[in-house]
């Protein structure tokens, strides 16, 4: 734990630093009051409480040395601070102690560290602690000073302070947290947009640069066919050249459709039939199984979703990744489960490979280096789904393999 790098410390680590300082201040104050100011206080009980607090503090540091602390762990630590402060105050004057306002500090810490429901627990605990200190004041103090109204006013003042800190500081802390989260998300989206723009520019350049050599090869092929019409080697060149030409034309049509932002409504059965045909054509050795959940199959014809030129390639990217994953375990099965839930079409594409590792959990969200590349296909697929109002989530199947879970908004054709 680097105590000098405050910005990068976790909430629990900052809390430990504050408590370490508090323990030193408590011990110094108790010794100074007893030995320097010669005031009669319960020295040994106070030292015992500080000792127990120090032991609790050391045990907490040991427990959370390499573990992350959730909200409940932080709540327990702040509640412990309220408890130790209350005990120390009760042994040194109770509500008349000049440091009783320190009970506000745990509320401030909770306001910037915990959600509202847990912050309310700390606030209520502090009010209860102050009330107990006020009710347990020695009777001779009340009679001697005759300041019941004054102490009631102090309690009301403390309650108002708690309310102000709870609502104002808590609201400001949540506002700052939400703003930082929004800024971080905006930075991530900007970085991803820049990566996609660079990828699009590079793809356009490659497509443009391939067009001229491919045209030259086509002309040379035509000349070879005229000169060697019976050559099998020349005839074998026809199909690869046609494939390259068709793919280049397809890329150009995709680029035009994306540039013009062309979208259309497509029925779910039509989408799945096109996807199935593409899979069986491009991956004939794959044993594909498509299952439909409720509603029944005949009801699927009423469901349609917004599509563009990149939707089918995005789905095929997921299928191709699943087939590549199957190759590691010599599996040939690929399952696609289709369902509808709350106006959303769900596609669960499951492979039977080795699953995804912790390093690959961010696939689709950013470029991730792996043995197969940088995850550009997944990033492009996820971007396509998000552009259509959907989302992509990758997770491991409990039995074997991984599942690419796609969600897309769907509507009934009868609604319009």
Beta strands, then each sheet from edge to edge (+ up, - down):
strand 1: 264-267
strand 2: 287-292
strand 3: 303-307
strand 4: 333-341
strand 5: 344-350
strand 6: 391-396
strand 7: 402-409
strand 8: 411-412
sheet 1: 1+ 3- 8+
sheet 2: 2+ 4+ 5- 7+ 6-
end
